[in-house]
Amino acid sequence: MSFAHTVLGLLENGPAHGYDLKRVYDQHFGQDRPLHYGQVYAALARLLKKGLIEVAGTEQGDGPERKRYAITDSGVTDLHTWLGTPEAPQQYLQSTLYTKVVLALLAGRPAADVLEVQRSAHLKSMRELTRRKTEGDLAEHLICDHALFHLEADLRWLELTAARLDELATEVNR
């Protein structure tokens, strides 16, 4: 996800201060990784430099001057293009897990143990995501469902690989 484009999307709703952008981001997207203020202001500086946002006003407060940022017409166009561009599907053609299985086989280690440890970790993660779904709102449900579907696909791969482990060992050790 492009954080800068997320900022543009948040600014499309109206001008905002950096701390407001962080708060709204964390509310909608930061469940697992809240932003640092430095990330927000670094993104704002890059967007300002590219002409995708502008300073819409400044306010004096108790501390430093606070700037309010607004999206420009160029920013709206850039955001529109980004929203309409599909994300490249992630094809984990050579995952770290596959590498671990092959290395275990090459070294004569029990590759089934590698798969079982990973399976246990996936199941633990799935239980946590399922718990989060019961306590969350619709956004939390959708985020957790996305992660759960990916973990389910990984589990299918783990089971398939475990079933083919002897065949893979033969191919790897030729």
C-alpha positions as CSV (number, residue, x, y, z in Angstrom):
1,M,0.0,0.0,0.0
2,S,1.3,3.4,-0.8
3,F,1.1,5.5,2.3
4,A,1.4,8.7,0.3
5,H,-1.6,7.8,-1.7
6,T,-3.5,7.0,1.5
7,V,-2.7,10.5,2.8
8,L,-4.0,11.9,-0.5
9,G,-7.2,9.9,-0.1
10,L,-7.6,11.2,3.5
11,L,-7.1,14.8,2.3
12,E,-9.7,14.3,-0.4
13,N,-12.3,14.6,2.4
14,G,-11.0,18.1,3.3
15,P,-7.9,19.9,4.6
16,A,-6.3,18.5,7.7
17,H,-3.3,18.8,10.0
18,G,-0.7,16.1,10.2
19,Y,-1.8,14.9,13.6
20,D,-5.4,14.6,12.3
21,L,-4.2,12.5,9.4
22,K,-2.3,10.2,11.8
23,R,-5.4,9.8,14.0
24,V,-7.7,9.0,11.1
25,Y,-5.1,6.6,9.6
26,D,-4.7,4.8,12.8
27,Q,-8.4,4.6,13.3
28,H,-9.0,3.0,9.9
29,F,-5.7,1.3,9.0
30,G,-3.4,1.2,11.9
31,Q,-4.8,-1.7,14.0
32,D,-1.6,-3.6,13.9
33,R,0.9,-0.9,13.1
34,P,0.0,2.6,14.1
35,L,1.9,5.4,12.3
36,H,4.7,7.4,13.8
37,Y,4.3,11.2,13.4
38,G,7.6,11.3,11.4
39,Q,6.1,9.1,8.7
40,V,3.1,11.4,8.3
41,Y,5.2,14.6,8.0
42,A,7.8,12.9,5.7
43,A,4.9,11.9,3.4
44,L,3.4,15.4,3.6
45,A,6.8,16.9,2.6
46,R,7.1,14.6,-0.4
47,L,3.6,15.3,-1.5
48,L,4.1,19.0,-1.1
49,K,7.3,18.9,-3.1
50,K,5.5,17.0,-6.0
51,G,2.6,19.5,-6.0
52,L,0.0,16.9,-5.0
53,I,-0.9,18.9,-1.9
54,E,-0.6,22.4,-0.7
55,V,-0.6,24.3,2.6
56,A,-4.2,25.5,3.1
57,G,-3.5,27.6,6.1
58,T,-1.4,27.9,9.3
59,E,-2.5,28.3,12.9
60,Q,-0.5,29.4,15.9
61,G,-0.8,27.1,18.9
62,D,1.0,26.7,22.1
63,G,3.9,25.1,20.2
64,P,5.1,25.4,16.7
65,E,3.0,26.7,13.9
66,R,0.5,24.1,12.7
67,K,-0.1,23.7,8.9
68,R,-3.2,22.5,7.4
69,Y,-2.8,20.6,4.1
70,A,-5.2,20.2,1.2
71,I,-5.1,18.0,-1.9
72,T,-4.5,19.8,-5.2
73,D,-6.1,19.1,-8.6
74,S,-2.9,17.2,-9.5
75,G,-3.3,15.2,-6.3
76,V,-6.9,14.3,-7.1
77,T,-5.8,13.1,-10.6
78,D,-2.9,11.1,-9.1
79,L,-5.2,9.5,-6.5
80,H,-7.8,8.7,-9.1
81,T,-5.1,6.9,-11.2
82,W,-3.8,5.0,-8.2
83,L,-7.2,3.9,-7.1
84,G,-8.0,2.6,-10.7
85,T,-4.7,0.7,-11.0
86,P,-4.9,-2.9,-9.9
87,E,-2.4,-4.2,-7.4
88,A,-0.1,-6.9,-8.8
89,P,-1.3,-10.3,-7.4
90,Q,1.3,-11.6,-5.0
91,Q,2.6,-14.9,-6.4
92,Y,4.7,-16.5,-3.8
93,L,6.6,-18.5,-6.4
94,Q,9.6,-19.0,-4.2
95,S,8.7,-18.4,-0.6
96,T,11.1,-18.5,2.4
97,L,9.1,-21.5,3.7
98,Y,9.8,-23.5,0.5
99,T,13.5,-22.6,0.8
100,K,13.5,-23.9,4.4
101,V,11.9,-27.2,3.3
102,V,14.4,-27.8,0.5
103,L,17.4,-26.8,2.7
104,A,16.2,-29.2,5.4
105,L,15.9,-32.0,2.8
106,L,19.4,-31.2,1.4
107,A,20.9,-31.3,4.9
108,G,19.1,-34.6,5.8
109,R,17.1,-32.8,8.5
110,P,13.4,-33.7,9.1
111,A,11.6,-31.3,6.7
112,A,8.3,-32.5,8.2
113,D,9.3,-30.7,11.4
114,V,9.7,-27.5,9.5
115,L,6.3,-27.8,8.0
116,E,4.7,-28.7,11.4
117,V,6.3,-25.8,13.2
118,Q,4.9,-23.5,10.5
119,R,1.5,-25.1,10.6
120,S,1.3,-24.5,14.4
121,A,2.3,-20.9,13.9
122,H,-0.3,-20.4,11.2
123,L,-3.0,-22.0,13.4
124,K,-2.1,-19.8,16.3
125,S,-2.3,-16.7,14.1
126,M,-5.7,-17.9,12.7
127,R,-7.1,-18.3,16.3
128,E,-5.9,-14.8,17.2
129,L,-7.5,-13.3,14.0
130,T,-10.8,-15.2,14.7
131,R,-10.8,-13.8,18.2
132,R,-10.2,-10.3,16.9
133,K,-13.2,-10.7,14.5
134,T,-15.5,-11.4,17.4
135,E,-14.6,-8.2,19.1
136,G,-14.3,-5.9,16.1
137,D,-16.5,-3.9,13.8
138,L,-17.1,-4.6,10.1
139,A,-13.7,-3.1,9.0
140,E,-11.9,-5.4,11.5
141,H,-13.9,-8.3,10.2
142,L,-12.9,-7.6,6.6
143,I,-9.2,-7.1,7.5
144,C,-9.1,-10.3,9.5
145,D,-10.9,-12.2,6.8
146,H,-8.3,-11.1,4.2
147,A,-5.5,-12.4,6.4
148,L,-7.4,-15.6,7.3
149,F,-7.9,-16.5,3.7
150,H,-4.2,-16.1,3.0
151,L,-3.4,-18.2,6.0
152,E,-5.9,-20.9,4.8
153,A,-4.2,-21.0,1.4
154,D,-0.8,-21.4,3.2
155,L,-2.2,-24.2,5.3
156,R,-3.4,-26.0,2.1
157,W,0.1,-25.6,0.7
158,L,1.7,-27.0,3.9
159,E,-0.6,-30.0,3.8
160,L,0.1,-30.6,0.1
161,T,3.8,-30.3,0.6
162,A,3.8,-32.7,3.6
163,A,1.9,-35.2,1.5
164,R,4.6,-34.9,-1.2
165,L,7.6,-34.7,1.0
166,D,9.1,-38.1,0.0
167,E,8.7,-37.2,-3.7
168,L,10.3,-33.8,-3.1
169,A,13.2,-35.4,-1.1
170,T,13.9,-37.7,-4.1
171,E,14.0,-34.8,-6.6
172,V,16.1,-32.6,-4.3
173,N,18.7,-35.3,-3.5
174,R,19.2,-36.4,-7.1
